[in-house]
Amino acid sequence: MQGARGCDPLTVSGRLDGTSVTEVRASLEGLIAATDGDVVVDLTCVDVIDAVGLGMLAAAHRRLERAGRHLVLRGCAGHVRRVLAVTGLNRVLHVEPVLRRVSA
């Protein structure tokens, strides 16, 4: 799922925690302001996510929902999915299913 104008996803890598959330939040807010559709955040390369990072994603989700839009999380690896499940955010946030490669 992409924004109505076909915007590229925001790609986050490394840590999504207190050390990086200010920079990621600024990028995400810029993307939200620049588009009028759904916003995709690619978490494929995220190694660590903590409560601060989750709180930032939840706040962006609420902001977009109020505008009739969605925050979509893409590429959530097992460890990110586990954190989302433990916190219950997997029932609130829009998490794309991980596509698995089929062997021939």
C-alpha positions as a Markdown table, in Angstrom:
| # | Residue | x | y | z |
|---|---|---|---|---|
| 1 | Met | 0.0 | 0.0 | 0.0 |
| 2 | Gln | 1.4 | 3.4 | -1.0 |
| 3 | Gly | 0.2 | 7.0 | -0.6 |
| 4 | Ala | -2.3 | 8.3 | -3.0 |
| 5 | Arg | 0.5 | 10.1 | -4.9 |
| 6 | Gly | 2.7 | 6.9 | -4.9 |
| 7 | Cys | 5.2 | 8.2 | -2.3 |
| 8 | Asp | 8.1 | 6.0 | -1.4 |
| 9 | Pro | 8.1 | 4.4 | 2.0 |
| 10 | Leu | 10.1 | 5.8 | 4.8 |
| 11 | Thr | 12.9 | 3.2 | 5.4 |
| 12 | Val | 14.2 | 2.9 | 9.0 |
| 13 | Ser | 17.3 | 0.9 | 9.8 |
| 14 | Gly | 19.3 | 0.0 | 12.9 |
| 15 | Arg | 17.6 | 1.1 | 16.0 |
| 16 | Leu | 14.2 | 2.6 | 16.5 |
| 17 | Asp | 14.6 | 3.8 | 20.0 |
| 18 | Gly | 15.3 | 6.9 | 22.1 |
| 19 | Thr | 18.6 | 7.4 | 20.3 |
| 20 | Ser | 17.0 | 7.7 | 16.8 |
| 21 | Val | 13.3 | 8.6 | 17.3 |
| 22 | Thr | 13.8 | 12.4 | 17.0 |
| 23 | Glu | 15.3 | 12.0 | 13.5 |
| 24 | Val | 12.8 | 9.3 | 12.4 |
| 25 | Arg | 9.8 | 11.4 | 13.8 |
| 26 | Ala | 11.0 | 14.4 | 11.7 |
| 27 | Ser | 11.2 | 12.3 | 8.6 |
| 28 | Leu | 7.8 | 10.7 | 9.2 |
| 29 | Glu | 6.2 | 14.1 | 9.9 |
| 30 | Gly | 7.6 | 15.5 | 6.7 |
| 31 | Leu | 6.3 | 12.5 | 4.7 |
| 32 | Ile | 2.8 | 12.9 | 6.3 |
| 33 | Ala | 2.7 | 16.5 | 5.4 |
| 34 | Ala | 3.9 | 15.9 | 1.9 |
| 35 | Thr | 1.4 | 13.3 | 1.0 |
| 36 | Asp | -2.4 | 12.9 | 1.1 |
| 37 | Gly | -2.7 | 9.1 | 1.3 |
| 38 | Asp | -1.5 | 6.3 | 3.4 |
| 39 | Val | 2.1 | 6.4 | 4.7 |
| 40 | Val | 4.3 | 3.3 | 4.6 |
| 41 | Val | 7.2 | 2.8 | 7.0 |
| 42 | Asp | 9.6 | 0.0 | 6.0 |
| 43 | Leu | 11.1 | -1.7 | 9.1 |
| 44 | Thr | 12.9 | -4.5 | 7.3 |
| 45 | Cys | 16.3 | -3.4 | 8.5 |
| 46 | Val | 15.3 | -2.5 | 12.1 |
| 47 | Asp | 17.4 | -4.4 | 14.6 |
| 48 | Val | 16.0 | -2.9 | 17.8 |
| 49 | Ile | 12.7 | -1.3 | 18.6 |
| 50 | Asp | 11.7 | 0.0 | 22.1 |
| 51 | Ala | 8.8 | 1.7 | 23.8 |
| 52 | Val | 9.9 | 5.1 | 22.6 |
| 53 | Gly | 9.9 | 3.9 | 19.0 |
| 54 | Leu | 6.6 | 2.2 | 19.4 |
| 55 | Gly | 5.1 | 5.3 | 21.0 |
| 56 | Met | 6.2 | 7.4 | 18.0 |
| 57 | Leu | 4.6 | 4.9 | 15.6 |
| 58 | Ala | 1.4 | 4.9 | 17.6 |
| 59 | Ala | 1.3 | 8.7 | 17.6 |
| 60 | Ala | 1.7 | 8.8 | 13.9 |
| 61 | His | -1.0 | 6.2 | 13.5 |
| 62 | Arg | -3.4 | 8.3 | 15.5 |
| 63 | Arg | -2.6 | 11.4 | 13.6 |
| 64 | Leu | -3.2 | 9.7 | 10.2 |
| 65 | Glu | -6.4 | 7.9 | 11.4 |
| 66 | Arg | -7.9 | 11.3 | 12.4 |
| 67 | Ala | -7.3 | 12.4 | 8.8 |
| 68 | Gly | -8.8 | 9.2 | 7.4 |
| 69 | Arg | -5.4 | 7.8 | 6.4 |
| 70 | His | -3.3 | 4.8 | 7.6 |
| 71 | Leu | 0.2 | 4.2 | 8.8 |
| 72 | Val | 1.3 | 0.9 | 7.2 |
| 73 | Leu | 4.3 | -1.0 | 8.6 |
| 74 | Arg | 6.2 | -3.0 | 6.1 |
| 75 | Gly | 8.9 | -5.7 | 6.4 |
| 76 | Cys | 8.4 | -6.4 | 10.1 |
| 77 | Ala | 10.8 | -9.2 | 10.9 |
| 78 | Gly | 10.1 | -11.8 | 13.6 |
| 79 | His | 11.5 | -9.7 | 16.5 |
| 80 | Val | 9.6 | -6.6 | 15.5 |
| 81 | Arg | 6.4 | -8.7 | 15.1 |
| 82 | Arg | 6.9 | -10.2 | 18.6 |
| 83 | Val | 7.2 | -6.7 | 20.2 |
| 84 | Leu | 4.1 | -5.6 | 18.4 |
| 85 | Ala | 2.2 | -8.7 | 19.6 |
| 86 | Val | 3.4 | -8.4 | 23.2 |
| 87 | Thr | 2.3 | -4.8 | 23.4 |
| 88 | Gly | -1.0 | -5.4 | 21.5 |
| 89 | Leu | 0.0 | -2.9 | 18.8 |
| 90 | Asn | -0.4 | -5.6 | 16.1 |
| 91 | Arg | -4.1 | -5.2 | 16.7 |
| 92 | Val | -4.0 | -1.5 | 16.3 |
| 93 | Leu | -1.4 | -0.7 | 13.6 |
| 94 | His | -1.6 | -1.8 | 10.0 |
| 95 | Val | 1.1 | -4.4 | 9.6 |
| 96 | Glu | 1.6 | -5.8 | 6.1 |
| 97 | Pro | 2.1 | -9.6 | 5.9 |
| 98 | Val | 5.6 | -10.8 | 5.2 |
| 99 | Leu | 5.8 | -12.3 | 1.8 |
| 100 | Arg | 7.7 | -15.6 | 1.8 |
| 101 | Arg | 9.7 | -16.8 | -1.2 |
| 102 | Val | 8.5 | -20.0 | -2.8 |
| 103 | Ser | 11.3 | -22.4 | -3.7 |
| 104 | Ala | 11.0 | -24.0 | -7.2 |
